[in-house]
Amino acid sequence: MDLSGKTAFVTGASRGIGAAAARAFADAGANVALIARSTHDIAELAGEIGAQAIAIPCDVSRYAEVAAAVEKTAETFGGIDILVNNAGVIAPMGRLPEIDPEAWAKTIDINVKGVMHGMHAVLAGMIAQGGGTIINISSGAAHNPVDGWSAYCSSKAAVYMLTRAADKELRDKGVRVLGLSPGTVATEMQRAIKASGVGPVSQLDWSVHIPPEWPAQAMLWMCTPDADGFLGEDISLRDEDIRRKVGLT
């Protein structure tokens, strides 16, 4: 697909799904804003992509930083057409009596408030220009509890409801809001899960995890009218029919 002239704002772009998404959007012709706390990694990726990329260090749990990053992106590229709310953490892992409440709350700050911050910061511009696409990275954990993952499951369930609520409020303004549940992906997060030994996902063999390029390709498809039947919902890459639609079979 051709995204020439469009701009994608990708959080958590320093590695994994975020970095793969940034490359995919750039390969499709879009300008990309690389958003992450890891200054060095996004600077390297921006250098790899070239002039159509900008690297902006940002902590998504802080609204002022997200708003400033959105403003800088709009000044550089003229607006934002696609928001990918990808930044997220899995820790703390462990059963409720054992985990640190402050660490639990920090997960909510990043995984939930970070998504709301991204949406809030881009919406005025998207509505003014007549529309845009917001993709929130979800998880099967949004719909099913996982032993030892109370923070992550709770945060992803909240993101799913944010996706639904935003679609209800914004569809008639031309803003498309969807969630992507990619399944288990071969990223550093999976390595952390494996090392923790907490929960059933930590017991999976590495070979069952899909490459981050798969959800990145799915996001390109989600930006097309072909995905309009899924507005306000989570799209699962575990679904073979979805994989066929995306072209991953």
C-alpha positions as CSV (number, residue, x, y, z in Angstrom):
1,M,0.0,0.0,0.0
2,D,1.1,3.6,-0.6
3,L,1.2,5.9,2.5
4,S,3.1,8.6,0.8
5,G,2.3,12.0,2.4
6,K,1.0,10.3,5.6
7,T,2.6,10.5,9.0
8,A,2.6,7.7,11.6
9,F,3.3,8.4,15.3
10,V,4.6,5.1,16.9
11,T,5.2,4.8,20.6
12,G,7.5,2.2,22.0
13,A,9.4,2.4,18.7
14,S,12.8,1.5,20.1
15,R,12.5,-2.3,19.5
16,G,10.1,-5.2,18.9
17,I,6.7,-4.5,17.4
18,G,7.2,-0.7,17.6
19,A,10.4,-0.8,15.6
20,A,9.0,-3.2,13.1
21,A,5.9,-1.0,12.7
22,A,8.0,2.1,12.1
23,R,10.0,0.3,9.4
24,A,6.8,-1.0,7.7
25,F,5.1,2.4,7.6
26,A,8.3,4.0,6.3
27,D,8.6,1.3,3.6
28,A,5.0,2.1,2.6
29,G,6.1,5.8,2.1
30,A,4.9,7.3,5.4
31,N,6.8,9.7,7.5
32,V,7.3,8.2,11.0
33,A,7.8,9.7,14.4
34,L,9.7,7.3,16.6
35,I,8.6,7.7,20.3
36,A,10.3,5.9,23.2
37,R,12.3,6.5,26.4
38,S,15.4,4.9,24.8
39,T,17.1,7.9,23.1
40,H,19.9,5.9,21.5
41,D,17.8,3.2,20.0
42,I,15.3,5.5,18.3
43,A,18.1,7.7,17.1
44,E,19.7,4.7,15.4
45,L,16.4,3.6,13.9
46,A,15.8,7.1,12.6
47,G,19.2,7.1,11.0
48,E,18.4,3.8,9.4
49,I,15.1,5.0,7.9
50,G,16.4,8.4,6.8
51,A,14.8,11.8,6.2
52,Q,11.3,10.6,6.6
53,A,11.9,9.7,10.3
54,I,12.2,11.8,13.4
55,A,13.2,10.4,16.8
56,I,11.6,12.0,19.9
57,P,12.5,10.8,23.4
58,C,9.3,10.6,25.4
59,D,7.8,9.0,28.5
60,V,4.2,8.2,27.5
61,S,3.1,8.1,31.2
62,R,3.6,11.9,31.2
63,Y,1.0,13.8,29.2
64,A,3.1,17.0,28.8
65,E,5.9,14.9,27.1
66,V,3.4,13.2,24.7
67,A,1.7,16.5,23.8
68,A,5.1,18.1,23.1
69,A,6.1,15.1,20.9
70,V,2.8,15.3,18.9
71,E,3.4,19.1,18.4
72,K,7.0,18.5,17.2
73,T,5.8,15.8,14.8
74,A,3.1,18.1,13.4
75,E,5.5,20.9,13.0
76,T,8.0,18.6,11.1
77,F,5.6,16.7,8.9
78,G,2.4,18.7,8.8
79,G,0.1,16.5,10.9
80,I,-0.5,13.0,12.2
81,D,-2.6,10.5,10.3
82,I,-1.8,7.3,12.2
83,L,-1.2,6.7,15.9
84,V,0.2,3.4,17.0
85,N,-0.1,3.1,20.8
86,N,2.4,0.3,21.3
87,A,4.4,1.3,24.4
88,G,3.9,-1.1,27.2
89,V,5.4,-3.1,30.0
90,I,4.8,-6.6,31.4
91,A,6.3,-6.1,34.9
92,P,5.5,-6.7,37.7
93,M,4.9,-10.4,37.3
94,G,3.8,-12.4,40.4
95,R,0.7,-13.1,42.4
96,L,-1.1,-10.3,44.0
97,P,0.1,-10.8,47.6
98,E,3.7,-10.8,46.5
99,I,3.9,-7.8,44.1
100,D,4.8,-4.1,44.9
101,P,1.7,-1.9,44.6
102,E,3.8,1.0,43.3
103,A,5.2,-1.1,40.5
104,W,1.7,-2.3,39.7
105,A,0.5,1.3,39.5
106,K,3.4,2.2,37.2
107,T,2.2,-0.4,34.7
108,I,-1.2,1.3,34.7
109,D,0.6,4.7,34.1
110,I,2.4,3.4,31.1
111,N,0.0,0.8,29.6
112,V,-3.3,2.7,30.2
113,K,-2.6,6.3,30.8
114,G,0.0,6.2,28.0
115,V,-2.6,5.1,25.5
116,M,-5.1,7.7,26.6
117,H,-2.3,10.4,26.5
118,G,-1.5,9.4,22.9
119,M,-5.2,9.5,21.8
120,H,-5.9,12.8,23.5
121,A,-2.8,14.5,22.1
122,V,-3.5,13.6,18.5
123,L,-7.3,13.9,18.4
124,A,-7.7,17.7,17.9
125,G,-5.4,17.5,14.8
126,M,-7.1,14.4,13.4
127,I,-10.6,15.8,13.8
128,A,-9.5,19.1,12.2
129,Q,-8.0,17.4,9.2
130,G,-11.1,15.1,8.7
131,G,-9.9,11.9,10.2
132,G,-7.1,9.4,11.0
133,T,-6.5,5.9,12.3
134,I,-5.6,5.0,15.9
135,I,-4.3,1.5,16.6
136,N,-4.0,0.3,20.2
137,I,-1.8,-2.7,20.8
138,S,-3.9,-5.1,22.9
139,S,-3.5,-8.7,24.0
140,G,-5.3,-11.9,24.6
141,A,-4.7,-10.9,28.3
142,A,-7.3,-8.2,27.8
143,H,-10.0,-10.8,27.7
144,N,-8.6,-13.7,29.7
145,P,-6.8,-13.7,33.1
146,V,-3.3,-15.1,33.3
147,D,-1.8,-16.3,36.6
148,G,0.8,-13.8,37.9
149,W,-0.1,-11.1,35.3
150,S,-2.7,-9.0,37.2
151,A,-1.2,-5.7,36.2
152,Y,-0.8,-6.5,32.6
153,C,-4.2,-8.2,32.2
154,S,-5.9,-5.3,34.0
155,S,-4.1,-2.7,31.9
156,K,-4.9,-4.4,28.6
157,A,-8.6,-4.9,29.5
158,A,-8.7,-1.1,30.2
159,V,-7.1,-0.4,26.8
160,Y,-9.7,-2.6,25.1
161,M,-12.5,-0.5,26.7
162,L,-10.7,2.7,25.7
163,T,-10.7,1.4,22.1
164,R,-14.4,0.7,22.3
165,A,-15.2,4.0,23.9
166,A,-13.1,6.1,21.5
167,D,-14.7,4.4,18.5
168,K,-18.2,5.2,19.9
169,E,-17.3,8.8,20.3
170,L,-15.1,9.4,17.3
171,R,-16.3,7.2,14.4
172,D,-18.7,9.9,13.1
173,K,-15.7,12.4,13.1
174,G,-13.7,10.2,10.7
175,V,-11.4,8.8,13.3
176,R,-11.0,5.0,13.0
177,V,-10.0,3.3,16.3
178,L,-9.0,-0.4,16.4
179,G,-7.1,-2.7,18.6
180,L,-4.5,-5.4,17.6
181,S,-4.0,-8.5,19.7
182,P,-0.9,-10.0,18.1
183,G,-0.5,-13.1,20.2
184,T,2.9,-14.0,21.5
185,V,5.6,-12.2,19.6
186,A,9.4,-12.9,19.5
187,T,10.5,-9.7,21.4
188,E,12.5,-8.7,24.5
189,M,9.2,-8.8,26.4
190,Q,8.9,-12.5,25.7
191,R,12.5,-13.0,26.9
192,A,11.6,-11.3,30.2
193,I,8.5,-13.5,30.5
194,K,10.6,-16.6,29.8
195,A,13.2,-15.6,32.4
196,S,10.5,-14.9,35.0
197,G,9.1,-18.4,35.0
198,V,5.7,-16.8,35.9
199,G,2.6,-18.0,34.2
200,P,1.9,-20.4,31.3
201,V,3.3,-18.2,28.6
202,S,6.8,-18.4,30.2
203,Q,6.7,-22.2,29.5
204,L,6.2,-21.8,25.7
205,D,9.0,-22.7,23.3
206,W,10.5,-19.8,21.6
207,S,9.7,-21.3,18.2
208,V,5.9,-20.7,18.7
209,H,6.3,-16.9,18.8
210,I,5.5,-15.0,15.7
211,P,8.0,-12.4,14.3
212,P,7.3,-8.7,15.0
213,E,7.0,-8.1,11.3
214,W,3.6,-9.9,11.3
215,P,1.8,-7.4,13.6
216,A,3.5,-4.6,11.7
217,Q,2.1,-5.9,8.4
218,A,-1.3,-6.2,10.1
219,M,-1.2,-2.6,11.1
220,L,-0.8,-1.5,7.4
221,W,-3.9,-3.5,6.6
222,M,-5.7,-2.0,9.5
223,C,-5.2,1.5,8.0
224,T,-7.3,0.5,4.9
225,P,-11.1,0.4,4.5
226,D,-10.8,-3.5,4.4
227,A,-10.5,-3.3,8.2
228,D,-13.6,-1.1,8.8
229,G,-15.7,-4.0,9.9
230,F,-13.5,-4.3,13.0
231,L,-13.7,-0.7,14.2
232,G,-13.9,-0.5,17.9
233,E,-12.7,-4.1,18.4
234,D,-9.6,-6.1,18.9
235,I,-8.3,-7.9,15.8
236,S,-6.6,-11.1,16.8
237,L,-3.6,-12.4,14.7
238,R,-4.4,-15.8,16.1
239,D,-7.4,-15.9,13.8
240,E,-6.5,-17.7,10.6
241,D,-9.1,-15.7,8.6
242,I,-7.4,-12.4,9.8
243,R,-4.0,-13.8,8.8
244,R,-5.4,-14.5,5.3
245,K,-6.8,-11.0,5.0
246,V,-3.5,-9.5,6.1
247,G,-1.6,-11.8,3.7
248,L,0.3,-13.8,6.3
249,T,-0.6,-17.3,5.2
